[in-house]
Amino acid sequence: MKRKVILLKIFSLVKYLFFVLFFVMLYACGPKTIFNQNEDVPNPWSYADKISFEYEVQDTSVAYDLLLSINHEIDFSFENLYLNITTVFPDGEKITNPVSFQLSDSQTNWIGDCGSKNCDIEIEMSTKAYYKKIGKYTLIFEQHSRKDSLEGINSLTVKIQEHEE
């Protein structure tokens, strides 16, 4: 009887360890994320409001994917979101690019996952990109729409992960 109880405990422990190992392996199968940060956007978002993300690159031999998630209200007034995106490099050099992000299709249906109040859309800003220098980088997002006070953008999330073939 005592031997049977011990065997049941061992079996239970082995089963538990199997499930833990399975979930660890499942988690490890995806791309390695080096940065993932969400920032709330002021509502309304004026030209003067800057949303910044600072991250560090430690390996220049790896290709990275840069993803931007936009959370907006279901009644957002525009099909596109126009942003000025400034990249600040480790040496202080800055490059600013105007970018238009398509939030709806040609029939004005929202792209992404939408609920009753909000939509989330994940957009690839850059795929298989290599960084030239190790160090701290900053991405600065400024709204660049036709209106100084843009309403309906709730948050931005930047995710940087190692590229997988």
N, C-alpha and C positions, 0 to 999 in steps of 0.2 A: 504494500500500500504506500509506504513512504517513498519507495523507488518510483512509483507511478506519479506521485505528486511532483517529485523532482524533475522527471522527464517532461511533464506538462509545463512546468515553469521554464525549462530550457527551451522547449518548443515555442512557447509564447515569446521569450526573449529573442530567439532567432527570427521569428516572424516580424517582430517589431523592428529589429535591425535591418531586415530585408526592405521593409517599407521606407525607413529613413534613408537607406542607401539608394533606393529607387528614386526618391524625390531629389536627393542631392545630385544624382546623375542627370535627371531630367532638367534641373535648373542649370547645370553646368553645360548643357548642350547648346544653349543660345549664344548669341554674340556677347562678347565681354563689353559691358558698359563702363566707360571711364568717367562719364558725367551725366547727371539727370537731375534737373532742377526746374521747379515751377515757380513763377512769379505772378502775383495778381496784378492786373492792369487797373489804373484809376478809371472810374466811370463818372464823367466822360474823360477820355484820353486826349489831352491837349498836346499841341506841338512841343511844348516845353518839357513834358514828362518823358523821361528816358527809362527804359527797362534794360537792366544790365545783368549779364551772366559772366562770371569769371571762372575759368577752369585751367587746369594744368595738363600739358602734354609732356609725357616722359619718354616716349619712344617714337622716333621719326621714321623708323623702318616699317611701321605698320600703316596700312590704309584704314581710314576711318569713314564712317557714315555720319552725317550731321542731320538730325531730324528736328523739326519744329512742330509742336502741337499747339493748335489754336483752339481755345474754348470761347465760343461766341453765343450770344442769345439767338433764339430761333427767329426773332423779328429784327435781326441786324439789317440795316438799310441798304447794304451794298453787296454785290456779287463777288467783289475782290477786296482784299485788304492790301493797301499800299503802305510799304514801310521803307524807311532808310535804315540800312543795317551797316553799322560800323564795326570793323574788326580791328582790335588793337593788338599788335604783335608784341612778343616779349621785349623787343628792343625799343618799343614806344611808337613805331610806325603805325599809321592809321590809314585804312582804306574804307571809304563809304560807297555803298551801292544802293540805288533804289531798286526795290523788288516788289512785284505784284504777286500776291497769293490768291489763286482762284478758290473761292469758297462754295460756288454753286456750279451746276452744269448748265448746258445751253437752254434747258427748259426751266431754269431758275430753281431747281431742286438742290437743296443743300447736299454737299459732298461730306461724307464722314458719318459718324455715329450721332444721331440726334434723338433726344428725348422730347418731353413736352415743353421744356423751356430753353434748353441749351444744346449746342452741337459741338462735337470734338472732331477735329480733323488733324491727321498727322501727315506732314509734308516733308519729303526729302529735299533738304536745301543743298546738300552736296553728297555725292556717292563716291566711294573709293578715293578719298582725298588724302594726300600726304602732307604732313606739316614739315616745314623746312628747319624749324628751330625747336629745341626743348625749352619749356618755360611756361609762363602764365599768359593766357590769351583772354581777351574780353570781347564779348559780343554785345553791342548796344543797339537796341531797337527803338526807333522813333516812328510814330505814326506820320504818314505822309499823304493823307487823303485830302479831298477838296475842302473839308471842314476842319476848323481849328479844334473843335470839341467833338470827338468821335465817340459815339455811344454804342454799347453792345458787345465790346470785346472784354471778356472776363479775365482771361489769363493766357500766358504763354509758357510753354515748357520746352526747354532745349535738352536734347539727349544726344550724346556722342558715344558711338560704339565702334568697336573694331569691325571692319568689313569682313563678311563671310562670303565665300564663293558659293 
